[in-house]
Amino acid sequence: MQTEQVVQKNTFYRQIFKLVLPIIVQNLLSAAVSSADVMMLNYVGQSSISAVSLASQYANVLFMVFYGLGTGATMLCAQYYGKGDMQAIQVIEGIALRFSLCSSWMLPICLCGKRRCFRILSGFLCRRLEMISAGAWHFPCIL
C-alpha cells in the first residue's frame, strides 16, 4: 500500500514538473531579455535605458492581461471538462482567443507612432519630453 502511494506521488510530481517547466523557462527568458536590454543600452546612454524601460512597461501590462485571460479560461475549461461539456470549452476558448486578439491589436494601434497618446499615458511616470518621445520610438521595436 505504501509503495503505491510513493509511486503515485512520484507520478504526480513528474506531471507537475512537466506543467511548470514551460512557465519557468518563460520567466527566465523574460528576465534575460530585460537584462540584455539594459546591457546593450548601457553604452548608448541613460536616457535610452529609461526610454526602453518606459516602453517595456506597456508590453508587461499586455503580458499580464494575457496571463489573467489564460488563467481564467483554463479554470472555466477545467470546470466544463469535469462536467463533460466540450461545446462550452470550445465557446470559452473562442471568446478568449477573440479577446486576446483584440487586446493585442488595441494597444499598438493606440500607441504606435502617436507620441501624444504615449505622452498622456506616460505622463504619470515621466515628465521629461525627451524620454517620452524616445520611448514612443522604441515601443514598436518591442512589439
ChimeraX commands (.cxc) that place a marker at each C-alpha (Angstrom):
marker #1 position 0.00,0.00,0.00 radius 0.5
marker #1 position 2.76,2.42,0.90 radius 0.5
marker #1 position 4.72,1.68,-2.28 radius 0.5
marker #1 position 1.64,2.51,-4.37 radius 0.5
marker #1 position 1.34,5.88,-2.63 radius 0.5
marker #1 position 5.01,6.61,-3.23 radius 0.5
marker #1 position 4.65,5.69,-6.91 radius 0.5
marker #1 position 1.53,7.89,-7.20 radius 0.5
marker #1 position 3.34,10.81,-5.56 radius 0.5
marker #1 position 6.30,10.43,-7.93 radius 0.5
marker #1 position 3.97,10.30,-10.92 radius 0.5
marker #1 position 2.13,13.37,-9.64 radius 0.5
marker #1 position 5.38,15.32,-9.17 radius 0.5
marker #1 position 6.54,14.37,-12.68 radius 0.5
marker #1 position 3.30,15.65,-14.17 radius 0.5
marker #1 position 3.51,18.87,-12.17 radius 0.5
marker #1 position 7.11,19.36,-13.29 radius 0.5
marker #1 position 6.05,18.94,-16.94 radius 0.5
marker #1 position 3.46,21.66,-16.44 radius 0.5
marker #1 position 5.70,24.04,-14.51 radius 0.5
marker #1 position 8.81,23.76,-16.71 radius 0.5
marker #1 position 7.50,25.95,-19.58 radius 0.5
marker #1 position 6.43,28.62,-17.07 radius 0.5
marker #1 position 9.89,28.63,-15.52 radius 0.5
marker #1 position 11.58,28.88,-18.92 radius 0.5
marker #1 position 9.28,31.74,-19.99 radius 0.5
marker #1 position 10.01,33.73,-16.84 radius 0.5
marker #1 position 13.76,33.16,-17.20 radius 0.5
marker #1 position 13.68,34.28,-20.83 radius 0.5
marker #1 position 11.71,37.40,-19.90 radius 0.5
marker #1 position 14.26,38.32,-17.25 radius 0.5
marker #1 position 17.12,37.57,-19.66 radius 0.5
marker #1 position 15.64,39.87,-22.32 radius 0.5
marker #1 position 15.28,42.70,-19.80 radius 0.5
marker #1 position 18.87,42.23,-18.67 radius 0.5
marker #1 position 20.11,42.12,-22.26 radius 0.5
marker #1 position 18.28,45.40,-23.00 radius 0.5
marker #1 position 19.99,47.12,-20.09 radius 0.5
marker #1 position 23.42,45.75,-21.01 radius 0.5
marker #1 position 23.13,46.75,-24.67 radius 0.5
marker #1 position 21.77,50.21,-23.94 radius 0.5
marker #1 position 24.33,50.87,-21.22 radius 0.5
marker #1 position 26.73,52.09,-23.90 radius 0.5
marker #1 position 24.18,54.41,-25.51 radius 0.5
marker #1 position 23.16,56.46,-22.51 radius 0.5
marker #1 position 20.91,56.90,-19.54 radius 0.5
marker #1 position 18.02,58.42,-21.48 radius 0.5
marker #1 position 17.89,55.43,-23.86 radius 0.5
marker #1 position 17.75,52.98,-20.96 radius 0.5
marker #1 position 14.94,54.99,-19.39 radius 0.5
marker #1 position 13.05,55.21,-22.69 radius 0.5
marker #1 position 13.18,51.46,-23.30 radius 0.5
marker #1 position 12.16,50.82,-19.72 radius 0.5
marker #1 position 9.22,53.16,-20.16 radius 0.5
marker #1 position 8.16,51.48,-23.40 radius 0.5
marker #1 position 8.53,47.97,-21.99 radius 0.5
marker #1 position 6.08,48.74,-19.19 radius 0.5
marker #1 position 3.26,48.65,-21.73 radius 0.5
marker #1 position 4.42,45.27,-23.01 radius 0.5
marker #1 position 4.45,43.99,-19.42 radius 0.5
marker #1 position 0.86,45.18,-18.92 radius 0.5
marker #1 position -0.15,43.34,-22.07 radius 0.5
marker #1 position 1.56,40.17,-20.83 radius 0.5
marker #1 position -0.33,40.45,-17.54 radius 0.5
marker #1 position -3.61,40.74,-19.44 radius 0.5
marker #1 position -2.76,37.59,-21.39 radius 0.5
marker #1 position -1.76,35.76,-18.21 radius 0.5
marker #1 position -5.02,36.66,-16.49 radius 0.5
marker #1 position -7.05,35.74,-19.53 radius 0.5
marker #1 position -5.29,32.40,-19.85 radius 0.5
marker #1 position -5.73,31.59,-16.18 radius 0.5
marker #1 position -9.41,32.44,-16.23 radius 0.5
marker #1 position -10.05,30.48,-19.42 radius 0.5
marker #1 position -8.17,27.50,-18.01 radius 0.5
marker #1 position -10.25,27.47,-14.84 radius 0.5
marker #1 position -13.51,27.69,-16.75 radius 0.5
marker #1 position -12.42,24.99,-19.19 radius 0.5
marker #1 position -11.44,22.70,-16.32 radius 0.5
marker #1 position -14.90,23.10,-14.80 radius 0.5
marker #1 position -16.64,22.32,-18.06 radius 0.5
marker #1 position -14.27,19.44,-18.76 radius 0.5
marker #1 position -15.30,17.96,-15.43 radius 0.5
marker #1 position -18.92,18.22,-16.50 radius 0.5
marker #1 position -18.06,16.69,-19.86 radius 0.5
marker #1 position -19.37,19.72,-21.81 radius 0.5
marker #1 position -16.92,20.01,-24.71 radius 0.5
marker #1 position -19.11,22.51,-26.57 radius 0.5
marker #1 position -18.78,25.03,-23.73 radius 0.5
marker #1 position -15.00,24.59,-23.77 radius 0.5
marker #1 position -14.89,25.49,-27.44 radius 0.5
marker #1 position -17.02,28.58,-26.79 radius 0.5
marker #1 position -14.78,29.70,-23.92 radius 0.5
marker #1 position -11.63,29.21,-25.96 radius 0.5
marker #1 position -13.17,31.16,-28.84 radius 0.5
marker #1 position -14.05,34.06,-26.56 radius 0.5
marker #1 position -10.57,34.03,-25.01 radius 0.5
marker #1 position -8.95,33.98,-28.47 radius 0.5
marker #1 position -11.06,36.90,-29.71 radius 0.5
marker #1 position -10.42,38.93,-26.56 radius 0.5
marker #1 position -6.67,38.32,-26.71 radius 0.5
marker #1 position -6.51,39.27,-30.39 radius 0.5
marker #1 position -8.49,42.46,-29.78 radius 0.5
marker #1 position -6.37,43.48,-26.81 radius 0.5
marker #1 position -3.13,42.67,-28.61 radius 0.5
marker #1 position -4.10,44.93,-31.52 radius 0.5
marker #1 position -5.63,47.76,-29.47 radius 0.5
marker #1 position -2.51,48.79,-27.57 radius 0.5
marker #1 position -0.13,49.06,-30.54 radius 0.5
marker #1 position -2.73,50.84,-32.67 radius 0.5
marker #1 position -3.30,53.38,-29.91 radius 0.5
marker #1 position 0.37,53.95,-29.13 radius 0.5
marker #1 position 2.50,53.28,-32.23 radius 0.5
marker #1 position 3.83,56.46,-33.69 radius 0.5
marker #1 position 1.45,58.62,-31.68 radius 0.5
marker #1 position 3.65,60.48,-29.26 radius 0.5
marker #1 position 0.68,62.39,-27.93 radius 0.5
marker #1 position -1.08,59.22,-26.71 radius 0.5
marker #1 position 2.20,57.90,-25.36 radius 0.5
marker #1 position 2.78,61.19,-23.55 radius 0.5
marker #1 position -0.70,61.12,-21.99 radius 0.5
marker #1 position -0.30,57.54,-20.72 radius 0.5
marker #1 position 3.29,58.06,-19.61 radius 0.5
marker #1 position 2.81,61.47,-18.05 radius 0.5
marker #1 position 2.27,59.97,-14.63 radius 0.5
marker #1 position 5.62,58.20,-14.75 radius 0.5
marker #1 position 7.85,60.66,-16.52 radius 0.5
marker #1 position 7.89,64.39,-17.08 radius 0.5
marker #1 position 10.85,64.63,-19.48 radius 0.5
marker #1 position 9.64,65.05,-23.07 radius 0.5
marker #1 position 12.91,63.71,-24.47 radius 0.5
marker #1 position 12.43,60.40,-22.70 radius 0.5
marker #1 position 8.75,60.14,-23.67 radius 0.5
marker #1 position 9.47,60.71,-27.36 radius 0.5
marker #1 position 12.35,58.19,-27.24 radius 0.5
marker #1 position 10.05,55.70,-25.50 radius 0.5
marker #1 position 7.41,56.23,-28.20 radius 0.5
marker #1 position 10.08,55.47,-30.80 radius 0.5
marker #1 position 11.22,52.29,-29.01 radius 0.5
marker #1 position 7.70,50.95,-28.34 radius 0.5
marker #1 position 7.09,49.46,-31.86 radius 0.5
marker #1 position 10.51,47.78,-31.65 radius 0.5
marker #1 position 9.45,45.91,-28.50 radius 0.5
marker #1 position 6.26,44.54,-30.04 radius 0.5
marker link #1:1,2 radius 0.2
marker link #1:2,3 radius 0.2
marker link #1:3,4 radius 0.2
marker link #1:4,5 radius 0.2
marker link #1:5,6 radius 0.2
marker link #1:6,7 radius 0.2
marker link #1:7,8 radius 0.2
marker link #1:8,9 radius 0.2
marker link #1:9,10 radius 0.2
marker link #1:10,11 radius 0.2
marker link #1:11,12 radius 0.2
marker link #1:12,13 radius 0.2
marker link #1:13,14 radius 0.2
marker link #1:14,15 radius 0.2
marker link #1:15,16 radius 0.2
marker link #1:16,17 radius 0.2
marker link #1:17,18 radius 0.2
marker link #1:18,19 radius 0.2
marker link #1:19,20 radius 0.2
marker link #1:20,21 radius 0.2
marker link #1:21,22 radius 0.2
marker link #1:22,23 radius 0.2
marker link #1:23,24 radius 0.2
marker link #1:24,25 radius 0.2
marker link #1:25,26 radius 0.2
marker link #1:26,27 radius 0.2
marker link #1:27,28 radius 0.2
marker link #1:28,29 radius 0.2
marker link #1:29,30 radius 0.2
marker link #1:30,31 radius 0.2
marker link #1:31,32 radius 0.2
marker link #1:32,33 radius 0.2
marker link #1:33,34 radius 0.2
marker link #1:34,35 radius 0.2
marker link #1:35,36 radius 0.2
marker link #1:36,37 radius 0.2
marker link #1:37,38 radius 0.2
marker link #1:38,39 radius 0.2
marker link #1:39,40 radius 0.2
marker link #1:40,41 radius 0.2
marker link #1:41,42 radius 0.2
marker link #1:42,43 radius 0.2
marker link #1:43,44 radius 0.2
marker link #1:44,45 radius 0.2
marker link #1:45,46 radius 0.2
marker link #1:46,47 radius 0.2
marker link #1:47,48 radius 0.2
marker link #1:48,49 radius 0.2
marker link #1:49,50 radius 0.2
marker link #1:50,51 radius 0.2
marker link #1:51,52 radius 0.2
marker link #1:52,53 radius 0.2
marker link #1:53,54 radius 0.2
marker link #1:54,55 radius 0.2
marker link #1:55,56 radius 0.2
marker link #1:56,57 radius 0.2
marker link #1:57,58 radius 0.2
marker link #1:58,59 radius 0.2
marker link #1:59,60 radius 0.2
marker link #1:60,61 radius 0.2
marker link #1:61,62 radius 0.2
marker link #1:62,63 radius 0.2
marker link #1:63,64 radius 0.2
marker link #1:64,65 radius 0.2
marker link #1:65,66 radius 0.2
marker link #1:66,67 radius 0.2
marker link #1:67,68 radius 0.2
marker link #1:68,69 radius 0.2
marker link #1:69,70 radius 0.2
marker link #1:70,71 radius 0.2
marker link #1:71,72 radius 0.2
marker link #1:72,73 radius 0.2
marker link #1:73,74 radius 0.2
marker link #1:74,75 radius 0.2
marker link #1:75,76 radius 0.2
marker link #1:76,77 radius 0.2
marker link #1:77,78 radius 0.2
marker link #1:78,79 radius 0.2
marker link #1:79,80 radius 0.2
marker link #1:80,81 radius 0.2
marker link #1:81,82 radius 0.2
marker link #1:82,83 radius 0.2
marker link #1:83,84 radius 0.2
marker link #1:84,85 radius 0.2
marker link #1:85,86 radius 0.2
marker link #1:86,87 radius 0.2
marker link #1:87,88 radius 0.2
marker link #1:88,89 radius 0.2
marker link #1:89,90 radius 0.2
marker link #1:90,91 radius 0.2
marker link #1:91,92 radius 0.2
marker link #1:92,93 radius 0.2
marker link #1:93,94 radius 0.2
marker link #1:94,95 radius 0.2
marker link #1:95,96 radius 0.2
marker link #1:96,97 radius 0.2
marker link #1:97,98 radius 0.2
marker link #1:98,99 radius 0.2
marker link #1:99,100 radius 0.2
marker link #1:100,101 radius 0.2
marker link #1:101,102 radius 0.2
marker link #1:102,103 radius 0.2
marker link #1:103,104 radius 0.2
marker link #1:104,105 radius 0.2
marker link #1:105,106 radius 0.2
marker link #1:106,107 radius 0.2
marker link #1:107,108 radius 0.2
marker link #1:108,109 radius 0.2
marker link #1:109,110 radius 0.2
marker link #1:110,111 radius 0.2
marker link #1:111,112 radius 0.2
marker link #1:112,113 radius 0.2
marker link #1:113,114 radius 0.2
marker link #1:114,115 radius 0.2
marker link #1:115,116 radius 0.2
marker link #1:116,117 radius 0.2
marker link #1:117,118 radius 0.2
marker link #1:118,119 radius 0.2
marker link #1:119,120 radius 0.2
marker link #1:120,121 radius 0.2
marker link #1:121,122 radius 0.2
marker link #1:122,123 radius 0.2
marker link #1:123,124 radius 0.2
marker link #1:124,125 radius 0.2
marker link #1:125,126 radius 0.2
marker link #1:126,127 radius 0.2
marker link #1:127,128 radius 0.2
marker link #1:128,129 radius 0.2
marker link #1:129,130 radius 0.2
marker link #1:130,131 radius 0.2
marker link #1:131,132 radius 0.2
marker link #1:132,133 radius 0.2
marker link #1:133,134 radius 0.2
marker link #1:134,135 radius 0.2
marker link #1:135,136 radius 0.2
marker link #1:136,137 radius 0.2
marker link #1:137,138 radius 0.2
marker link #1:138,139 radius 0.2
marker link #1:139,140 radius 0.2
marker link #1:140,141 radius 0.2
marker link #1:141,142 radius 0.2
marker link #1:142,143 radius 0.2
view
